[in-house]
Amino acid sequence: MSQIDNTLIKVRARLRERDIKLWEEPYYFEGVGSIESEMERLSQEMSTDLGISVSNCQCALSEMQDGALRKLAAAKEFTETGLATFNVRCVEGRGGTSQMMEIKCSMNGLGSDLQDTVAQRLKVSGGSNIKIISAGRIISGQQSLSSQGLKNNQQLMVVVGQRGNEAAGTALYDRIQKIREDVLLIVESDRRFLEIEDQDGNPVFLPQAETHTLLTALSFSEKARAAMSREEYDLALLLLLEGDEYFSRCNTAFLEAVDNYALINLDIVWCYLCLKNITQLPDAQRRLEICEKNFRRTYGENLDHFKEPNSSERALIMRLHLLQGVVLFHMNRRDAAYERLEMAGAALADLKVSPDLLQQMVDMGFEVSDARVALRATSGQIDRAVDFITEREKNLNDVRKKSLQVRKVNHEINREEWVCPRSVCRLMDMGYEQQLVVEALRRTKNHLDRSIDLLQNEADELRANLSATLPADEALLTTLQQLGFSLDTSRAALETNSNNMEAAIQFLMRSLTTETELLNIIEAMTRLLDYQGPSGSQSASPTLIQSILDQAKAEMESYKAFERLYEDVIDSSIVYLDLPLIQEEQILIEYRNLLER
């Protein structure tokens, strides 16, 4: 941040305190313009009052007066014509404003109209490739500006890739579109690739729609974190805002119980700062408040968990305090900013890890992220750090083994009427049959006590309403065997799906666990089509073979999407805690220096 920005913050705050309006008399007269003598006199006063040079005060006052007059003119134009004015800041991927511009557009127009106008000014082809951020939300091209809450004279942010490089900008949006397609494809694949766990490895089960929404949000967050590690903050911010949109659709009670929502808000504000975009200051303040509130709910009102020497999460609270200090500085709340920055500085000093110790652990075969978190949690003691990682991995594996039965039940249950797998296992452990348990929980909407009452007192009625399992149709069974599927798997597929061949094939495709198995199916079905199907009286039709081939290819695409999506994502349950803190230290020094001036 420049010294002139620092001066602007101080002068603007003092003008508000004294209720001085630079667009009114005696500093400005309609038809005459700015009154230089009054502006010079005010500069002298401000210089003495704030300890800033007269020339810097003059520059700041002149800039603020010009800005105020532009806003008044824009307000008048909006009242008379309905044409809104937006102040658009274009930022580059690794930080810094590449261009500031004023854009005019009707509030009744669509977001796509604004995108097209910005694209024309930037000399970029295709407004659909322009992503405009307003108050922490990506503007939709299909909705009107007014319906999305935009206001006249609002500050907007546009991520433009590399300045003067249209191909780079287009490539950025193409990457985002491809990531979005992969995320949605994987999440819709019946959760064979992704499952939700808490930080201890326990499975988290939610209704199907909510599971899809949360998995989508978390996938965008993971991909964004990988981009942040490469300092691609433009890509990261857009992915985080996509994820934030899905988080906002989740059940509020669930979001309040976990820290994922806190983390995405923290990451968004970090990207704002790294992109040097203070126009989103109100949104940054709101998000940090959400983050701190969530942390207090999760880790205790006084955040005592973060104060423990072996707390792995201390790096998160350090970044929170740093960002709070920066936001408070830009609000000219300097005493409060100083307090937060001091808290961040104290935490940073405790969190520093010796590069030599880190390298020793890497040489021992540990991942950098695991080693850094472990060393911080053990005050730099290598033996304890090794034990920390080993014990954590053992605990995760133990928890996952214990939850295998719960996960199995979860996959067997018909997801159209969601039943809590934990409740199923609990009631089965009490001696009740699985089919009766599932039926009871469905009827009571997962109320455990009422389900027990049904099982104890109305078991016969529950049993009478169970659907009978049809035996596998022998003709269909033979057909599936001729197509190369095993007898047992084919029988299970048909009986599970009441001899519905289409559903049985889908069942068989999703029972394949490797790409090799899928490739074998694709090759086999391709050969059968070339020879017009297998021989025998029960031969499958070309239509059926083509259906299997299409589903196998779709499954293969899901595997490829998963590989693409997670090729740069570190497979570690604690990677979100691994903040190198190099940039944090630089920012801390910068803002401490600004406060001292």
ZIJOFEN-V408071 format. One record per backbone hydrogen bond with DSSP energy under -1.0 kcal/mol. NH is the residue of the N-H (numbers start at 0). CO is the residue of the C=O. Records with the same first field share a line. If there is no record, write none. Layout:
# ZIJOFEN-V408071
NH: CO / CO
This chain:
# ZIJOFEN-V408071
5: 1
6: 2
7: 3
8: 4
9: 5
10: 6
11: 7
12: 8
13: 9
14: 10
15: 11
16: 12
17: 13
19: 14
23: 20
26: 23
28: 32
31: 28
32: 28
34: 26
38: 34
39: 35
40: 36
41: 37
42: 38
43: 39
44: 40
45: 41
46: 42
47: 43
48: 44
49: 45
50: 46
56: 52
57: 53
58: 54
59: 55
60: 56
61: 57
62: 58
63: 59
64: 60
65: 61
66: 62
67: 63
68: 64
69: 65
70: 66
71: 67
72: 68
73: 69
74: 70
75: 71
76: 72
77: 73
78: 74
79: 75
80: 76
81: 77
83: 104
85: 102
86: 153
87: 100
88: 155
89: 98
90: 157
91: 95
92: 160
94: 91
97: 89
98: 89
100: 87
102: 85
104: 83
106: 81
108: 105
110: 142
111: 140
113: 109
114: 110
115: 111
116: 112
117: 113
118: 114
119: 115
120: 116
121: 117
123: 118
128: 125
129: 126
132: 156
133: 136
136: 133
138: 131
144: 108
145: 106
148: 145
149: 144
152: 84
153: 150
155: 86
156: 132
157: 88
158: 130
159: 90
164: 161
168: 164
169: 165
170: 166
171: 167
172: 168
173: 169
174: 170
175: 171
176: 172
177: 173
178: 174
179: 175
180: 176
181: 177
182: 178
183: 179
184: 180
185: 181
186: 182
187: 183
188: 185
191: 188
197: 201
200: 197
203: 195
210: 206
211: 207
212: 208
213: 209
214: 210
215: 211
216: 212
217: 213
218: 214
219: 215
220: 216
221: 217
222: 218
223: 219
224: 220
225: 221
226: 222
227: 223
228: 224
230: 227
231: 226
232: 230
235: 231
236: 232
237: 233
238: 234
239: 235
240: 236
241: 237
242: 238
243: 239
244: 240
245: 241
246: 242
247: 243
248: 245
249: 246
254: 250
255: 251
256: 253
262: 258
263: 259
264: 260
265: 261
266: 262
267: 263
268: 264
269: 265
270: 266
271: 267
272: 268
273: 269
274: 270
275: 272
276: 271
280: 277
283: 279
284: 280
285: 281
286: 282
287: 283
288: 284
289: 285
290: 286
291: 287
292: 288
293: 289
294: 290
295: 291
296: 292
297: 293
298: 294
299: 295
302: 299
304: 298
310: 307
313: 310
315: 312
316: 312
317: 313
318: 314
319: 315
320: 316
321: 317
322: 318
323: 319
324: 320
325: 321
326: 322
327: 323
328: 324
329: 325
331: 328
332: 327
333: 331
336: 332
337: 333
338: 334
339: 335
340: 336
341: 337
342: 338
343: 339
344: 340
345: 341
346: 342
347: 343
348: 344
349: 345
350: 346
357: 353
358: 354
359: 355
360: 356
361: 357
362: 358
364: 361
365: 360
370: 366
371: 367
372: 368
373: 369
374: 370
375: 371
376: 372
379: 374
380: 377
384: 380
385: 381
386: 382
387: 383
388: 384
389: 385
390: 386
391: 387
392: 388
393: 389
394: 390
395: 391
396: 392
397: 393
398: 394
399: 395
400: 396
401: 397
402: 398
403: 400
406: 402
407: 403
408: 404
409: 405
410: 406
411: 407
412: 408
423: 419
424: 420
425: 421
426: 422
427: 423
428: 424
430: 427
431: 426
436: 432
437: 433
438: 434
439: 435
440: 436
441: 437
442: 438
443: 439
445: 440
450: 446
451: 447
452: 448
453: 449
454: 450
455: 451
456: 452
457: 453
461: 457
462: 458
463: 459
465: 462
476: 472
477: 473
478: 474
479: 475
480: 476
481: 477
482: 478
483: 480
484: 479
489: 485
490: 486
491: 487
492: 488
493: 489
494: 490
495: 491
496: 492
497: 494
498: 493
499: 496
503: 499
504: 500
505: 501
506: 502
507: 503
508: 504
509: 505
517: 513
518: 514
519: 515
520: 516
521: 517
522: 518
523: 519
524: 520
525: 521
526: 522
527: 523
528: 524
529: 525
530: 526
531: 528
532: 527
538: 535
544: 540
545: 541
546: 542
547: 543
548: 544
549: 545
550: 546
551: 547
552: 548
553: 549
554: 550
555: 551
556: 552
557: 553
558: 554
559: 555
560: 556
561: 557
562: 558
563: 559
564: 560
565: 561
571: 569
576: 573
577: 574
578: 576
584: 580
585: 581
586: 582
587: 583
588: 584
589: 585
590: 586
591: 587
592: 588
593: 589
594: 590
595: 591
